[in-house]
């Protein structure tokens, strides 16, 4: 039985136009959509298009078309690149409060500064550039490349929260991350700052996303506190991975939604496959997204990743 929330539920779907929509994206979006609709909530569609070097032309439009084909809908639609003024205002507040500073360290510099072997995308930053430059422009002139803005994490700062799916999470941000990066844009238009500002501005009450972002959440909560913004609930669900345990990529075969569409597969077959992995459908059962509402439960979703194997292509071809 799902819990009763004390206010109108607002969830979000937040694709990035860095490539084609694939099964991993859709499974997470499916859980987010069903969670919101099953609780009578609203859904915000937010295109997170601030990662400019990786953005692919036409990917944003294609993602929305793929989602509509699969049966998704939403109540509001936003594009982050059109909201930069809000991020600039937030950065100004942080700068006024002395909570950010420009940093010219490269990723290699940060990697070399690690006191112990480190794996994953998040690196510890020891505060090398704290107090080094008076302005972002001064840092730019020194390095010749765009500095990043870093958030000044207080020593000993620990964040704890109760994740709806993953359970209790606790992280000493000052020891695990140090002063974390916010953006490489002079005016603060970067992912970490943008998602915090947008979630508050859009009234998001719960964030459902992949569990690869669990470790990034404490930093976002620190930002929310610094900006005087509410903290939504978080629900981090397992990813879809290949047989090697790594998140889906080209090396695992073609799992793009567009490939399913172009090969004549019914959208219900795709949804059915993903619903099966969550315990809401029988093996090989085609089902419409909206028909999963009475079956939806977070409690049936395995806590391990959903492994996509090579037989998926064969199963796809067999579905009428």
C-alpha positions as semicolon CSV with decimal commas, in nm:
position;residue;x (nm);y (nm);z (nm)
1;X;0,000;0,000;0,000
2;X;0,143;0,335;-0,104
3;X;0,173;0,607;0,156
4;X;-0,062;0,905;0,154
5;X;0,123;1,230;0,092
6;X;0,025;1,544;0,276
7;X;0,020;1,770;-0,030
8;X;-0,032;1,754;-0,403
9;X;0,232;1,533;-0,557
10;X;0,449;1,688;-0,829
11;X;0,696;1,465;-1,009
12;X;0,922;1,521;-1,304
13;X;1,066;1,361;-1,615
14;X;1,403;1,513;-1,700
15;X;1,565;1,376;-2,017
16;X;1,888;1,520;-2,158
17;X;1,941;1,560;-2,535
18;X;2,283;1,395;-2,526
19;X;2,173;1,091;-2,724
20;X;1,882;0,869;-2,818
21;X;1,633;0,754;-2,555
22;X;1,701;0,391;-2,459
23;X;1,547;0,121;-2,240
24;X;1,732;0,240;-1,930
25;X;1,591;0,591;-1,959
26;X;1,241;0,463;-2,024
27;X;1,233;0,226;-1,727
28;X;1,319;0,507;-1,486
29;X;1,070;0,742;-1,653
30;X;0,804;0,470;-1,637
31;X;0,851;0,434;-1,261
32;X;0,843;0,813;-1,218
33;X;0,529;0,851;-1,433
34;X;0,340;0,571;-1,259
35;X;0,443;0,696;-0,916
36;X;0,303;1,042;-0,989
37;X;-0,015;0,934;-1,167
38;X;-0,095;0,663;-0,911
39;X;-0,090;0,932;-0,640
40;X;-0,307;1,171;-0,843
41;X;-0,014;1,401;-0,900
42;X;0,112;1,631;-1,173
43;X;0,414;1,568;-1,393
44;X;0,667;1,824;-1,513
45;X;0,863;1,758;-1,833
46;X;1,200;1,933;-1,813
47;X;1,452;1,909;-2,094
48;X;1,794;1,935;-1,930
49;X;1,992;2,074;-2,223
50;X;2,275;2,258;-2,048
51;X;2,544;2,000;-2,127
52;X;2,619;2,173;-2,460
53;X;2,929;1,980;-2,582
54;X;2,739;1,650;-2,559
55;X;2,399;1,770;-2,684
56;X;2,295;1,610;-3,013
57;X;2,092;1,810;-3,269
58;X;1,736;1,685;-3,282
59;X;1,775;1,464;-2,973
60;X;1,536;1,666;-2,759
61;X;1,254;1,650;-3,015
62;X;1,317;1,280;-3,075
63;X;1,305;1,202;-2,701
64;X;0,966;1,368;-2,663
65;X;0,832;1,184;-2,968
66;X;0,956;0,852;-2,831
67;X;0,796;0,915;-2,492
68;X;0,462;1,012;-2,646
69;X;0,473;0,698;-2,863
70;X;0,518;0,491;-2,547
71;X;0,213;0,654;-2,386
72;X;0,370;0,915;-2,160
73;X;0,206;1,250;-2,100
74;X;0,284;1,546;-1,877
75;X;0,121;1,862;-1,748
76;X;0,393;2,125;-1,789
77;X;0,695;2,153;-2,016
78;X;1,020;2,345;-1,964
79;X;1,360;2,379;-2,133
80;X;1,655;2,460;-1,906
81;X;1,846;2,666;-2,164
82;X;1,553;2,911;-2,158
83;X;1,578;2,959;-1,779
84;X;1,934;3,085;-1,735
85;X;1,826;3,408;-1,564
86;X;1,700;3,206;-1,267
87;X;2,031;3,024;-1,232
88;X;2,221;3,353;-1,249
89;X;2,007;3,494;-0,969
90;X;2,076;3,188;-0,755
91;X;2,449;3,212;-0,820
92;X;2,445;3,581;-0,725
93;X;2,289;3,493;-0,389
94;X;2,548;3,224;-0,326
95;X;2,830;3,462;-0,420
96;X;2,691;3,737;-0,197
97;X;2,683;3,491;0,091
98;X;3,044;3,389;0,022
99;X;2,948;3,031;-0,062
100;X;3,101;2,993;-0,409
101;X;3,433;3,062;-0,577
102;X;3,590;3,014;-0,924
103;X;3,824;2,719;-0,971
104;X;4,074;2,660;-1,254
105;X;4,175;2,304;-1,159
106;X;4,130;2,051;-1,437
107;X;3,991;1,704;-1,374
108;X;4,346;1,570;-1,406
109;X;4,462;1,818;-1,141
110;X;4,188;1,694;-0,908
111;X;4,268;1,328;-0,981
112;X;4,636;1,386;-0,900
113;X;4,537;1,551;-0,571
114;X;4,355;1,239;-0,445
115;X;4,509;1,105;-0,127
116;X;4,381;0,754;-0,206
117;X;4,275;0,557;-0,517
118;X;3,935;0,674;-0,635
119;X;3,673;0,515;-0,858
120;X;3,358;0,658;-1,010
121;X;3,275;1,005;-1,136
122;X;3,285;1,195;-0,807
123;X;3,627;1,309;-0,693
124;X;3,728;1,470;-0,366
125;X;3,836;1,833;-0,405
126;X;4,067;1,972;-0,132
127;X;3,987;2,342;-0,188
128;X;4,298;2,431;-0,390
129;X;4,140;2,745;-0,538
130;X;3,968;2,870;-0,223
131;X;4,057;3,239;-0,193
132;X;4,280;3,224;-0,500
133;X;4,083;3,452;-0,734
134;X;3,870;3,758;-0,666
135;X;3,642;3,707;-0,967
136;X;3,545;3,452;-1,232
137;X;3,702;3,677;-1,498
138;X;4,032;3,687;-1,310
139;X;4,033;3,307;-1,298
140;X;3,954;3,291;-1,670
141;X;4,241;3,526;-1,754
142;X;4,478;3,316;-1,544
143;X;4,391;2,978;-1,694
144;X;4,273;3,064;-2,045
145;X;3,978;2,825;-2,009
146;X;3,640;2,859;-1,843
147;X;3,671;2,810;-1,467
148;X;3,406;2,618;-1,279
149;X;3,212;2,753;-0,986
150;X;3,257;2,550;-0,667
151;X;3,037;2,545;-0,360
152;X;3,227;2,609;-0,037
153;X;3,133;2,314;0,185
154;X;3,164;2,378;0,560
155;X;3,409;2,148;0,739
156;X;3,240;1,843;0,887
157;X;2,917;1,905;0,694
158;X;2,710;1,584;0,693
159;X;2,380;1,534;0,513
160;X;2,135;1,253;0,582
161;X;1,802;1,174;0,418
162;X;1,557;0,887;0,395
163;X;1,526;0,772;0,035
164;X;1,182;0,634;-0,052
165;X;1,335;0,330;-0,225
166;X;1,702;0,312;-0,127
167;X;1,651;0,377;0,245
168;X;1,870;0,583;0,477
169;X;2,154;0,771;0,310
170;X;2,419;0,964;0,501
171;X;2,724;1,139;0,362
172;X;2,986;1,370;0,510
173;X;3,011;1,598;0,209
174;X;3,321;1,781;0,328
175;X;3,513;1,451;0,347
176;X;3,367;1,264;0,048
177;X;3,339;1,547;-0,207
178;X;3,488;1,860;-0,062
179;X;3,399;2,179;-0,249
180;X;3,189;2,038;-0,533
181;X;3,146;2,198;-0,880
182;X;2,825;2,381;-0,972
183;X;2,878;2,502;-1,329
184;X;3,134;2,609;-1,589
185;X;2,910;2,891;-1,705
186;X;3,002;3,236;-1,572
187;X;2,638;3,291;-1,477
188;X;2,575;2,955;-1,315
189;X;2,393;2,766;-1,592
190;X;2,518;2,420;-1,500
191;X;2,347;2,095;-1,405
192;X;2,392;2,089;-1,028
193;X;2,269;2,442;-0,966
194;X;1,999;2,427;-1,235
195;X;1,826;2,113;-1,104
196;X;1,809;2,254;-0,753
197;X;1,664;2,585;-0,870
198;X;1,420;2,419;-1,110
199;X;1,290;2,157;-0,869
200;X;1,196;2,436;-0,628
201;X;1,055;2,671;-0,891
202;X;0,844;2,393;-1,044
203;X;0,713;2,276;-0,709
204;X;0,858;1,925;-0,742
205;X;0,771;1,731;-0,426
206;X;0,952;1,407;-0,510
207;X;1,240;1,322;-0,743
208;X;1,236;0,973;-0,893
209;X;1,560;0,895;-1,076
210;X;1,835;0,636;-1,121
211;X;2,039;0,526;-0,821
212;X;2,360;0,637;-0,991
213;X;2,265;0,982;-0,857
214;X;2,229;0,884;-0,491
215;X;2,579;1,011;-0,412
216;X;2,505;1,346;-0,579
217;X;2,196;1,412;-0,368
218;X;2,360;1,532;-0,042
219;X;2,538;1,808;-0,236
220;X;2,208;1,915;-0,390
221;X;2,048;1,922;-0,046
222;X;2,328;2,148;0,078
223;X;2,255;2,384;-0,210
224;X;1,884;2,384;-0,128
225;X;1,962;2,483;0,229
226;X;2,202;2,755;0,118
227;X;1,940;2,904;-0,114
228;X;1,655;2,871;0,134
229;X;1,471;2,626;-0,092
230;X;1,259;2,324;0,010
231;X;1,404;1,976;-0,015
232;X;1,187;1,729;-0,209
233;X;1,169;1,362;-0,124
234;X;1,402;1,137;-0,322
235;X;1,336;0,796;-0,471
236;X;1,640;0,640;-0,637
237;X;1,569;0,323;-0,835
238;X;1,810;0,067;-0,986
239;X;1,948;0,120;-1,334
240;X;1,924;-0,094;-1,644
241;X;2,267;-0,241;-1,718
242;X;2,434;-0,473;-1,965
243;X;2,573;-0,820;-1,886
244;X;2,897;-0,653;-1,777
245;X;2,714;-0,461;-1,505
246;X;2,770;-0,124;-1,669
247;X;2,493;0,117;-1,767
248;X;2,350;0,069;-2,114
249;X;2,562;0,187;-2,405
250;X;2,625;0,099;-2,771
251;X;2,848;-0,190;-2,667
252;X;2,536;-0,366;-2,534
253;X;2,353;-0,361;-2,867
254;X;2,077;-0,139;-2,997
255;X;1,833;-0,062;-2,714
256;X;1,715;0,270;-2,854
257;X;1,341;0,331;-2,843
258;X;1,360;0,460;-3,200
259;X;1,501;0,122;-3,312
260;X;1,200;-0,053;-3,162
261;X;0,965;0,187;-3,339
262;X;1,139;0,155;-3,674
263;X;1,134;-0,226;-3,658
264;X;0,755;-0,227;-3,616
265;X;0,737;-0,325;-3,250
266;X;0,422;-0,220;-3,065
267;X;0,480;0,030;-2,784
268;X;0,296;-0,207;-2,549
269;X;0,567;-0,468;-2,604
270;X;0,838;-0,228;-2,489
271;X;0,639;-0,117;-2,185
272;X;0,551;-0,479;-2,111
273;X;0,915;-0,584;-2,110
274;X;1,008;-0,309;-1,865
275;X;0,698;-0,369;-1,654
276;X;0,796;-0,735;-1,631
277;X;1,131;-0,631;-1,482
278;X;0,942;-0,443;-1,208
279;X;0,701;-0,725;-1,128
280;X;0,395;-0,568;-1,293
281;X;0,356;-0,789;-1,601
282;X;0,392;-1,150;-1,704
283;X;0,679;-1,258;-1,930
284;X;0,609;-1,146;-2,285
285;X;0,287;-0,963;-2,190
286;X;0,226;-0,646;-2,394
287;X;0,066;-0,376;-2,181
288;X;-0,014;-0,005;-2,214
289;X;0,149;0,236;-1,973
290;X;-0,181;0,362;-1,832
291;X;-0,300;0,005;-1,774
292;X;-0,015;-0,043;-1,527
293;X;-0,161;0,211;-1,283
294;X;-0,360;-0,044;-1,079
295;X;-0,059;-0,279;-1,078
296;X;0,200;-0,021;-0,976
297;X;0,393;-0,070;-0,654
298;X;0,744;0,032;-0,558
299;X;0,755;-0,273;-0,335
300;X;0,777;-0,520;-0,625
301;X;1,077;-0,356;-0,792
302;X;1,397;-0,558;-0,733
303;X;1,674;-0,369;-0,557
304;X;1,929;-0,507;-0,802
305;X;1,983;-0,360;-1,151
306;X;1,779;-0,492;-1,443
307;X;2,025;-0,673;-1,669
308;X;1,962;-0,649;-2,044
309;X;2,097;-0,958;-2,219
310;X;2,143;-1,038;-2,587
311;X;1,817;-1,233;-2,606
312;X;1,621;-0,909;-2,588
313;X;1,666;-0,853;-2,960
314;X;1,521;-1,196;-3,032
315;X;1,228;-1,133;-2,798
316;X;1,164;-0,800;-2,966
317;X;1,142;-0,965;-3,308
318;X;0,894;-1,224;-3,182
319;X;0,645;-0,974;-3,037
320;X;0,365;-0,891;-3,285
